[in-house]
Structure formats: structure tokens, C-alpha cells
Amino acid sequence: MTDVVDSDELLRRIRRARDCAAQEEQSWRARSAELRPADPDAAQDAVIRTLAYEAVVRVLDEVVRPGTR
């Protein structure tokens, strides 16, 4: 990465990444619910992915708004 960005641009990028992670979290949560009756193993994989994205959202929330969570 050779681009130099100011703090406002960095904050925008972090917020965009946080929003993307939140969307992925919801998507995997919904997928888990859909798969649970038909394919419990795939549903468990979706749960794990949901937890991973949830962790990313928490970390980025802490970067953007320290101490609010």
C-alpha cells in the first residue's frame, strides 16, 4: 500500500469496512437459520462465520467509537 490518506479518509474506510462486515454477519446469520433443518453441518459452519464477522464488527466499532460497546 503506497497511498497516503488523511485521518478522515481512513475513518471513512474503517466505517465502510464495518458496514460491510455487519452485512456479512447478517447474511451468514440468515443462512445459518435456513440451513439448520436441512444441513446441520453447513449451519454450524455458517454460525462460525457469523461469529467471526461479529468479532470484526466489534473491533471496528471500538476503533470508530472507543468505549461505547
PyMOL Python script that loads the backbone (N, CA, C, O; Angstrom):
from pymol import cmd

cmd.read_pdbstr("""\
ATOM      1  N   MET A   1       0.855  -1.169   0.000  1.00  0.00           N
ATOM      2  CA  MET A   1       0.000   0.000   0.000  1.00  0.00           C
ATOM      3  C   MET A   1       0.898   1.228   0.000  1.00  0.00           C
ATOM      4  O   MET A   1       1.676   1.446   0.929  1.00  0.00           O
ATOM      5  N   THR A   2       0.782   2.010  -1.037  1.00  0.00           N
ATOM      6  CA  THR A   2       1.623   3.189  -1.144  1.00  0.00           C
ATOM      7  C   THR A   2       0.834   4.475  -1.033  1.00  0.00           C
ATOM      8  O   THR A   2       1.420   5.557  -0.987  1.00  0.00           O
ATOM      9  N   ASP A   3      -0.489   4.377  -0.991  1.00  0.00           N
ATOM     10  CA  ASP A   3      -1.314   5.574  -0.869  1.00  0.00           C
ATOM     11  C   ASP A   3      -1.170   6.181   0.513  1.00  0.00           C
ATOM     12  O   ASP A   3      -1.121   5.474   1.520  1.00  0.00           O
ATOM     13  N   VAL A   4      -1.105   7.492   0.541  1.00  0.00           N
ATOM     14  CA  VAL A   4      -1.113   8.213   1.806  1.00  0.00           C
ATOM     15  C   VAL A   4      -2.501   8.811   1.944  1.00  0.00           C
ATOM     16  O   VAL A   4      -2.966   9.526   1.057  1.00  0.00           O
ATOM     17  N   VAL A   5      -3.165   8.517   3.061  1.00  0.00           N
ATOM     18  CA  VAL A   5      -4.515   9.033   3.267  1.00  0.00           C
ATOM     19  C   VAL A   5      -4.558   9.825   4.568  1.00  0.00           C
ATOM     20  O   VAL A   5      -3.810   9.556   5.508  1.00  0.00           O
ATOM     21  N   ASP A   6      -5.448  10.803   4.596  1.00  0.00           N
ATOM     22  CA  ASP A   6      -5.599  11.574   5.818  1.00  0.00           C
ATOM     23  C   ASP A   6      -6.524  10.838   6.779  1.00  0.00           C
ATOM     24  O   ASP A   6      -7.112   9.817   6.424  1.00  0.00           O
ATOM     25  N   SER A   7      -6.647  11.351   7.975  1.00  0.00           N
ATOM     26  CA  SER A   7      -7.421  10.665   9.014  1.00  0.00           C
ATOM     27  C   SER A   7      -8.901  10.555   8.666  1.00  0.00           C
ATOM     28  O   SER A   7      -9.548   9.573   9.029  1.00  0.00           O
ATOM     29  N   ASP A   8      -9.449  11.556   7.961  1.00  0.00           N
ATOM     30  CA  ASP A   8     -10.862  11.485   7.576  1.00  0.00           C
ATOM     31  C   ASP A   8     -11.110  10.339   6.592  1.00  0.00           C
ATOM     32  O   ASP A   8     -12.098   9.612   6.702  1.00  0.00           O
ATOM     33  N   GLU A   9     -10.202  10.193   5.638  1.00  0.00           N
ATOM     34  CA  GLU A   9     -10.346   9.104   4.666  1.00  0.00           C
ATOM     35  C   GLU A   9     -10.170   7.752   5.355  1.00  0.00           C
ATOM     36  O   GLU A   9     -10.890   6.800   5.051  1.00  0.00           O
ATOM     37  N   LEU A  10      -9.234   7.667   6.260  1.00  0.00           N
ATOM     38  CA  LEU A  10      -9.032   6.426   6.999  1.00  0.00           C
ATOM     39  C   LEU A  10     -10.281   6.058   7.792  1.00  0.00           C
ATOM     40  O   LEU A  10     -10.684   4.896   7.806  1.00  0.00           O
ATOM     41  N   LEU A  11     -10.892   7.031   8.446  1.00  0.00           N
ATOM     42  CA  LEU A  11     -12.122   6.785   9.200  1.00  0.00           C
ATOM     43  C   LEU A  11     -13.251   6.344   8.274  1.00  0.00           C
ATOM     44  O   LEU A  11     -14.020   5.447   8.622  1.00  0.00           O
ATOM     45  N   ARG A  12     -13.358   6.963   7.101  1.00  0.00           N
ATOM     46  CA  ARG A  12     -14.385   6.545   6.127  1.00  0.00           C
ATOM     47  C   ARG A  12     -14.172   5.088   5.718  1.00  0.00           C
ATOM     48  O   ARG A  12     -15.127   4.317   5.623  1.00  0.00           O
ATOM     49  N   ARG A  13     -12.927   4.724   5.480  1.00  0.00           N
ATOM     50  CA  ARG A  13     -12.633   3.350   5.074  1.00  0.00           C
ATOM     51  C   ARG A  13     -12.949   2.356   6.192  1.00  0.00           C
ATOM     52  O   ARG A  13     -13.471   1.270   5.938  1.00  0.00           O
ATOM     53  N   ILE A  14     -12.636   2.728   7.407  1.00  0.00           N
ATOM     54  CA  ILE A  14     -12.946   1.852   8.541  1.00  0.00           C
ATOM     55  C   ILE A  14     -14.448   1.693   8.687  1.00  0.00           C
ATOM     56  O   ILE A  14     -14.936   0.586   8.912  1.00  0.00           O
ATOM     57  N   ARG A  15     -15.184   2.783   8.560  1.00  0.00           N
ATOM     58  CA  ARG A  15     -16.653   2.705   8.664  1.00  0.00           C
ATOM     59  C   ARG A  15     -17.241   1.852   7.548  1.00  0.00           C
ATOM     60  O   ARG A  15     -18.163   1.068   7.775  1.00  0.00           O
ATOM     61  N   ARG A  16     -16.705   2.007   6.348  1.00  0.00           N
ATOM     62  CA  ARG A  16     -17.181   1.201   5.217  1.00  0.00           C
ATOM     63  C   ARG A  16     -16.897  -0.282   5.462  1.00  0.00           C
ATOM     64  O   ARG A  16     -17.735  -1.136   5.172  1.00  0.00           O
ATOM     65  N   ALA A  17     -15.730  -0.577   5.988  1.00  0.00           N
ATOM     66  CA  ALA A  17     -15.389  -1.967   6.314  1.00  0.00           C
ATOM     67  C   ALA A  17     -16.303  -2.505   7.405  1.00  0.00           C
ATOM     68  O   ALA A  17     -16.722  -3.661   7.343  1.00  0.00           O
ATOM     69  N   ARG A  18     -16.617  -1.694   8.392  1.00  0.00           N
ATOM     70  CA  ARG A  18     -17.514  -2.094   9.480  1.00  0.00           C
ATOM     71  C   ARG A  18     -18.898  -2.399   8.933  1.00  0.00           C
ATOM     72  O   ARG A  18     -19.506  -3.404   9.300  1.00  0.00           O
ATOM     73  N   ASP A  19     -19.401  -1.527   8.049  1.00  0.00           N
ATOM     74  CA  ASP A  19     -20.723  -1.747   7.459  1.00  0.00           C
ATOM     75  C   ASP A  19     -20.750  -3.032   6.622  1.00  0.00           C
ATOM     76  O   ASP A  19     -21.725  -3.783   6.656  1.00  0.00           O
ATOM     77  N   CYS A  20     -19.686  -3.272   5.883  1.00  0.00           N
ATOM     78  CA  CYS A  20     -19.591  -4.490   5.073  1.00  0.00           C
ATOM     79  C   CYS A  20     -19.583  -5.724   5.980  1.00  0.00           C
ATOM     80  O   CYS A  20     -20.271  -6.705   5.698  1.00  0.00           O
ATOM     81  N   ALA A  21     -18.812  -5.678   7.058  1.00  0.00           N
ATOM     82  CA  ALA A  21     -18.754  -6.811   7.987  1.00  0.00           C
ATOM     83  C   ALA A  21     -20.117  -7.038   8.644  1.00  0.00           C
ATOM     84  O   ALA A  21     -20.516  -8.183   8.858  1.00  0.00           O
ATOM     85  N   ALA A  22     -20.827  -5.964   8.961  1.00  0.00           N
ATOM     86  CA  ALA A  22     -22.158  -6.101   9.567  1.00  0.00           C
ATOM     87  C   ALA A  22     -23.137  -6.754   8.588  1.00  0.00           C
ATOM     88  O   ALA A  22     -23.963  -7.573   8.992  1.00  0.00           O
ATOM     89  N   GLN A  23     -23.051  -6.398   7.314  1.00  0.00           N
ATOM     90  CA  GLN A  23     -23.909  -7.020   6.303  1.00  0.00           C
ATOM     91  C   GLN A  23     -23.593  -8.501   6.152  1.00  0.00           C
ATOM     92  O   GLN A  23     -24.501  -9.325   6.044  1.00  0.00           O
ATOM     93  N   GLU A  24     -22.314  -8.837   6.144  1.00  0.00           N
ATOM     94  CA  GLU A  24     -21.916 -10.243   6.039  1.00  0.00           C
ATOM     95  C   GLU A  24     -22.386 -11.023   7.272  1.00  0.00           C
ATOM     96  O   GLU A  24     -22.827 -12.166   7.155  1.00  0.00           O
ATOM     97  N   GLU A  25     -22.292 -10.409   8.437  1.00  0.00           N
ATOM     98  CA  GLU A  25     -22.759 -11.069   9.663  1.00  0.00           C
ATOM     99  C   GLU A  25     -24.240 -11.421   9.543  1.00  0.00           C
ATOM    100  O   GLU A  25     -24.640 -12.543   9.855  1.00  0.00           O
ATOM    101  N   GLN A  26     -25.046 -10.474   9.096  1.00  0.00           N
ATOM    102  CA  GLN A  26     -26.476 -10.723   8.945  1.00  0.00           C
ATOM    103  C   GLN A  26     -26.754 -11.781   7.887  1.00  0.00           C
ATOM    104  O   GLN A  26     -27.641 -12.619   8.053  1.00  0.00           O
ATOM    105  N   SER A  27     -25.998 -11.739   6.810  1.00  0.00           N
ATOM    106  CA  SER A  27     -26.171 -12.718   5.738  1.00  0.00           C
ATOM    107  C   SER A  27     -25.878 -14.138   6.229  1.00  0.00           C
ATOM    108  O   SER A  27     -26.641 -15.063   5.950  1.00  0.00           O
ATOM    109  N   TRP A  28     -24.775 -14.308   6.960  1.00  0.00           N
ATOM    110  CA  TRP A  28     -24.425 -15.636   7.471  1.00  0.00           C
ATOM    111  C   TRP A  28     -25.392 -16.084   8.559  1.00  0.00           C
ATOM    112  O   TRP A  28     -25.674 -17.275   8.684  1.00  0.00           O
ATOM    113  N   ARG A  29     -25.905 -15.136   9.351  1.00  0.00           N
ATOM    114  CA  ARG A  29     -26.894 -15.482  10.379  1.00  0.00           C
ATOM    115  C   ARG A  29     -28.167 -16.032   9.717  1.00  0.00           C
ATOM    116  O   ARG A  29     -28.731 -17.031  10.163  1.00  0.00           O
ATOM    117  N   ALA A  30     -28.602 -15.364   8.654  1.00  0.00           N
ATOM    118  CA  ALA A  30     -29.795 -15.817   7.926  1.00  0.00           C
ATOM    119  C   ALA A  30     -29.538 -17.174   7.260  1.00  0.00           C
ATOM    120  O   ALA A  30     -30.399 -18.054   7.270  1.00  0.00           O
ATOM    121  N   ARG A  31     -28.357 -17.325   6.688  1.00  0.00           N
ATOM    122  CA  ARG A  31     -28.016 -18.589   6.038  1.00  0.00           C
ATOM    123  C   ARG A  31     -28.012 -19.733   7.047  1.00  0.00           C
ATOM    124  O   ARG A  31     -28.466 -20.838   6.747  1.00  0.00           O
ATOM    125  N   SER A  32     -27.501 -19.463   8.235  1.00  0.00           N
ATOM    126  CA  SER A  32     -27.485 -20.483   9.285  1.00  0.00           C
ATOM    127  C   SER A  32     -28.900 -20.934   9.630  1.00  0.00           C
ATOM    128  O   SER A  32     -29.167 -22.128   9.767  1.00  0.00           O
ATOM    129  N   ALA A  33     -29.792 -19.974   9.767  1.00  0.00           N
ATOM    130  CA  ALA A  33     -31.181 -20.304  10.094  1.00  0.00           C
ATOM    131  C   ALA A  33     -31.833 -21.126   8.980  1.00  0.00           C
ATOM    132  O   ALA A  33     -32.603 -22.048   9.250  1.00  0.00           O
ATOM    133  N   GLU A  34     -31.520 -20.787   7.730  1.00  0.00           N
ATOM    134  CA  GLU A  34     -32.089 -21.524   6.599  1.00  0.00           C
ATOM    135  C   GLU A  34     -31.550 -22.958   6.525  1.00  0.00           C
ATOM    136  O   GLU A  34     -32.286 -23.888   6.195  1.00  0.00           O
ATOM    137  N   LEU A  35     -30.273 -23.123   6.832  1.00  0.00           N
ATOM    138  CA  LEU A  35     -29.635 -24.429   6.683  1.00  0.00           C
ATOM    139  C   LEU A  35     -29.891 -25.372   7.860  1.00  0.00           C
ATOM    140  O   LEU A  35     -29.776 -26.589   7.716  1.00  0.00           O
ATOM    141  N   ARG A  36     -30.235 -24.819   9.012  1.00  0.00           N
ATOM    142  CA  ARG A  36     -30.348 -25.631  10.227  1.00  0.00           C
ATOM    143  C   ARG A  36     -31.211 -26.877  10.045  1.00  0.00           C
ATOM    144  O   ARG A  36     -30.776 -27.958  10.441  1.00  0.00           O
ATOM    145  N   PRO A  37     -32.414 -26.787   9.467  1.00  0.00           N
ATOM    146  CA  PRO A  37     -33.230 -28.007   9.344  1.00  0.00           C
ATOM    147  C   PRO A  37     -32.676 -29.022   8.335  1.00  0.00           C
ATOM    148  O   PRO A  37     -32.789 -30.229   8.548  1.00  0.00           O
ATOM    149  N   ALA A  38     -32.086 -28.546   7.254  1.00  0.00           N
ATOM    150  CA  ALA A  38     -31.693 -29.443   6.176  1.00  0.00           C
ATOM    151  C   ALA A  38     -30.253 -29.949   6.281  1.00  0.00           C
ATOM    152  O   ALA A  38     -29.967 -31.097   5.940  1.00  0.00           O
ATOM    153  N   ASP A  39     -29.355 -29.094   6.750  1.00  0.00           N
ATOM    154  CA  ASP A  39     -27.932 -29.453   6.747  1.00  0.00           C
ATOM    155  C   ASP A  39     -27.254 -28.879   8.002  1.00  0.00           C
ATOM    156  O   ASP A  39     -26.687 -27.788   7.951  1.00  0.00           O
ATOM    157  N   PRO A  40     -27.310 -29.596   9.104  1.00  0.00           N
ATOM    158  CA  PRO A  40     -26.766 -29.090  10.368  1.00  0.00           C
ATOM    159  C   PRO A  40     -25.269 -28.763  10.310  1.00  0.00           C
ATOM    160  O   PRO A  40     -24.820 -27.826  10.971  1.00  0.00           O
ATOM    161  N   ASP A  41     -24.495 -29.520   9.532  1.00  0.00           N
ATOM    162  CA  ASP A  41     -23.064 -29.237   9.433  1.00  0.00           C
ATOM    163  C   ASP A  41     -22.808 -27.896   8.745  1.00  0.00           C
ATOM    164  O   ASP A  41     -21.986 -27.104   9.206  1.00  0.00           O
ATOM    165  N   ALA A  42     -23.504 -27.650   7.659  1.00  0.00           N
ATOM    166  CA  ALA A  42     -23.365 -26.368   6.958  1.00  0.00           C
ATOM    167  C   ALA A  42     -23.882 -25.232   7.835  1.00  0.00           C
ATOM    168  O   ALA A  42     -23.329 -24.132   7.819  1.00  0.00           O
ATOM    169  N   ALA A  43     -24.934 -25.495   8.594  1.00  0.00           N
ATOM    170  CA  ALA A  43     -25.466 -24.476   9.505  1.00  0.00           C
ATOM    171  C   ALA A  43     -24.435 -24.123  10.565  1.00  0.00           C
ATOM    172  O   ALA A  43     -24.288 -22.955  10.924  1.00  0.00           O
ATOM    173  N   GLN A  44     -23.715 -25.131  11.072  1.00  0.00           N
ATOM    174  CA  GLN A  44     -22.673 -24.879  12.072  1.00  0.00           C
ATOM    175  C   GLN A  44     -21.543 -24.044  11.477  1.00  0.00           C
ATOM    176  O   GLN A  44     -21.013 -23.155  12.143  1.00  0.00           O
ATOM    177  N   ASP A  45     -21.172 -24.321  10.238  1.00  0.00           N
ATOM    178  CA  ASP A  45     -20.162 -23.520   9.556  1.00  0.00           C
ATOM    179  C   ASP A  45     -20.627 -22.069   9.435  1.00  0.00           C
ATOM    180  O   ASP A  45     -19.846 -21.140   9.637  1.00  0.00           O
ATOM    181  N   ALA A  46     -21.894 -21.886   9.105  1.00  0.00           N
ATOM    182  CA  ALA A  46     -22.446 -20.534   8.989  1.00  0.00           C
ATOM    183  C   ALA A  46     -22.435 -19.822  10.338  1.00  0.00           C
ATOM    184  O   ALA A  46     -22.188 -18.618  10.397  1.00  0.00           O
ATOM    185  N   VAL A  47     -22.699 -20.546  11.418  1.00  0.00           N
ATOM    186  CA  VAL A  47     -22.653 -19.956  12.756  1.00  0.00           C
ATOM    187  C   VAL A  47     -21.237 -19.475  13.066  1.00  0.00           C
ATOM    188  O   VAL A  47     -21.055 -18.387  13.611  1.00  0.00           O
ATOM    189  N   ILE A  48     -20.253 -20.270  12.726  1.00  0.00           N
ATOM    190  CA  ILE A  48     -18.861 -19.893  12.971  1.00  0.00           C
ATOM    191  C   ILE A  48     -18.495 -18.642  12.182  1.00  0.00           C
ATOM    192  O   ILE A  48     -17.834 -17.745  12.703  1.00  0.00           O
ATOM    193  N   ARG A  49     -18.922 -18.585  10.940  1.00  0.00           N
ATOM    194  CA  ARG A  49     -18.654 -17.398  10.128  1.00  0.00           C
ATOM    195  C   ARG A  49     -19.380 -16.183  10.690  1.00  0.00           C
ATOM    196  O   ARG A  49     -18.844 -15.075  10.671  1.00  0.00           O
ATOM    197  N   THR A  50     -20.583 -16.381  11.184  1.00  0.00           N
ATOM    198  CA  THR A  50     -21.321 -15.285  11.813  1.00  0.00           C
ATOM    199  C   THR A  50     -20.543 -14.730  12.996  1.00  0.00           C
ATOM    200  O   THR A  50     -20.427 -13.514  13.150  1.00  0.00           O
ATOM    201  N   LEU A  51     -20.013 -15.611  13.829  1.00  0.00           N
ATOM    202  CA  LEU A  51     -19.241 -15.173  14.994  1.00  0.00           C
ATOM    203  C   LEU A  51     -17.977 -14.434  14.579  1.00  0.00           C
ATOM    204  O   LEU A  51     -17.580 -13.469  15.232  1.00  0.00           O
ATOM    205  N   ALA A  52     -17.351 -14.873  13.516  1.00  0.00           N
ATOM    206  CA  ALA A  52     -16.144 -14.190  13.041  1.00  0.00           C
ATOM    207  C   ALA A  52     -16.462 -12.771  12.588  1.00  0.00           C
ATOM    208  O   ALA A  52     -15.751 -11.829  12.939  1.00  0.00           O
ATOM    209  N   TYR A  53     -17.524 -12.619  11.812  1.00  0.00           N
ATOM    210  CA  TYR A  53     -17.897 -11.276  11.367  1.00  0.00           C
ATOM    211  C   TYR A  53     -18.370 -10.415  12.535  1.00  0.00           C
ATOM    212  O   TYR A  53     -18.132  -9.207  12.550  1.00  0.00           O
ATOM    213  N   GLU A  54     -19.027 -11.018  13.499  1.00  0.00           N
ATOM    214  CA  GLU A  54     -19.449 -10.285  14.692  1.00  0.00           C
ATOM    215  C   GLU A  54     -18.223  -9.725  15.426  1.00  0.00           C
ATOM    216  O   GLU A  54     -18.252  -8.592  15.906  1.00  0.00           O
ATOM    217  N   ALA A  55     -17.171 -10.502  15.511  1.00  0.00           N
ATOM    218  CA  ALA A  55     -15.941 -10.040  16.164  1.00  0.00           C
ATOM    219  C   ALA A  55     -15.323  -8.874  15.389  1.00  0.00           C
ATOM    220  O   ALA A  55     -14.851  -7.908  15.988  1.00  0.00           O
ATOM    221  N   VAL A  56     -15.326  -8.965  14.075  1.00  0.00           N
ATOM    222  CA  VAL A  56     -14.779  -7.882  13.255  1.00  0.00           C
ATOM    223  C   VAL A  56     -15.582  -6.601  13.480  1.00  0.00           C
ATOM    224  O   VAL A  56     -15.009  -5.521  13.625  1.00  0.00           O
ATOM    225  N   VAL A  57     -16.901  -6.726  13.508  1.00  0.00           N
ATOM    226  CA  VAL A  57     -17.751  -5.553  13.744  1.00  0.00           C
ATOM    227  C   VAL A  57     -17.440  -4.936  15.103  1.00  0.00           C
ATOM    228  O   VAL A  57     -17.346  -3.715  15.223  1.00  0.00           O
ATOM    229  N   ARG A  58     -17.281  -5.762  16.116  1.00  0.00           N
ATOM    230  CA  ARG A  58     -16.971  -5.244  17.458  1.00  0.00           C
ATOM    231  C   ARG A  58     -15.645  -4.486  17.483  1.00  0.00           C
ATOM    232  O   ARG A  58     -15.547  -3.404  18.062  1.00  0.00           O
ATOM    233  N   VAL A  59     -14.645  -5.059  16.856  1.00  0.00           N
ATOM    234  CA  VAL A  59     -13.332  -4.403  16.840  1.00  0.00           C
ATOM    235  C   VAL A  59     -13.409  -3.072  16.105  1.00  0.00           C
ATOM    236  O   VAL A  59     -12.894  -2.064  16.591  1.00  0.00           O
ATOM    237  N   LEU A  60     -14.044  -3.059  14.942  1.00  0.00           N
ATOM    238  CA  LEU A  60     -14.132  -1.815  14.185  1.00  0.00           C
ATOM    239  C   LEU A  60     -15.001  -0.786  14.894  1.00  0.00           C
ATOM    240  O   LEU A  60     -14.733   0.412  14.804  1.00  0.00           O
ATOM    241  N   ASP A  61     -16.037  -1.232  15.595  1.00  0.00           N
ATOM    242  CA  ASP A  61     -16.828  -0.305  16.418  1.00  0.00           C
ATOM    243  C   ASP A  61     -15.952   0.351  17.477  1.00  0.00           C
ATOM    244  O   ASP A  61     -16.063   1.551  17.732  1.00  0.00           O
ATOM    245  N   GLU A  62     -15.089  -0.438  18.086  1.00  0.00           N
ATOM    246  CA  GLU A  62     -14.205   0.088  19.129  1.00  0.00           C
ATOM    247  C   GLU A  62     -13.209   1.096  18.545  1.00  0.00           C
ATOM    248  O   GLU A  62     -12.856   2.074  19.203  1.00  0.00           O
ATOM    249  N   VAL A  63     -12.766   0.860  17.330  1.00  0.00           N
ATOM    250  CA  VAL A  63     -11.858   1.811  16.672  1.00  0.00           C
ATOM    251  C   VAL A  63     -12.581   3.120  16.386  1.00  0.00           C
ATOM    252  O   VAL A  63     -12.039   4.199  16.623  1.00  0.00           O
ATOM    253  N   VAL A  64     -13.795   3.023  15.880  1.00  0.00           N
ATOM    254  CA  VAL A  64     -14.543   4.211  15.480  1.00  0.00           C
ATOM    255  C   VAL A  64     -15.104   4.947  16.693  1.00  0.00           C
ATOM    256  O   VAL A  64     -15.048   6.175  16.759  1.00  0.00           O
ATOM    257  N   ARG A  65     -15.645   4.192  17.656  1.00  0.00           N
ATOM    258  CA  ARG A  65     -16.269   4.800  18.842  1.00  0.00           C
ATOM    259  C   ARG A  65     -15.750   4.109  20.097  1.00  0.00           C
ATOM    260  O   ARG A  65     -16.429   3.239  20.642  1.00  0.00           O
ATOM    261  N   PRO A  66     -14.576   4.474  20.560  1.00  0.00           N
ATOM    262  CA  PRO A  66     -13.986   3.802  21.712  1.00  0.00           C
ATOM    263  C   PRO A  66     -14.880   3.875  22.962  1.00  0.00           C
ATOM    264  O   PRO A  66     -15.422   4.925  23.308  1.00  0.00           O
ATOM    265  N   GLY A  67     -15.007   2.734  23.611  1.00  0.00           N
ATOM    266  CA  GLY A  67     -15.731   2.682  24.876  1.00  0.00           C
ATOM    267  C   GLY A  67     -17.242   2.684  24.800  1.00  0.00           C
ATOM    268  O   GLY A  67     -17.900   2.731  25.839  1.00  0.00           O
ATOM    269  N   THR A  68     -17.811   2.635  23.625  1.00  0.00           N
ATOM    270  CA  THR A  68     -19.279   2.666  23.517  1.00  0.00           C
ATOM    271  C   THR A  68     -19.898   1.285  23.555  1.00  0.00           C
ATOM    272  O   THR A  68     -21.113   1.145  23.694  1.00  0.00           O
ATOM    273  N   ARG A  69     -19.076   0.281  23.433  1.00  0.00           N
ATOM    274  CA  ARG A  69     -19.632  -1.072  23.383  1.00  0.00           C
ATOM    275  C   ARG A  69     -19.266  -1.881  24.572  1.00  0.00           C
ATOM    276  O   ARG A  69     -19.661  -3.043  24.674  1.00  0.00           O
TER     277      ARG A  69
END
""", "prot")
cmd.dss("prot")
cmd.show_as("cartoon", "prot")
cmd.util.cbc("prot")
cmd.orient("prot")
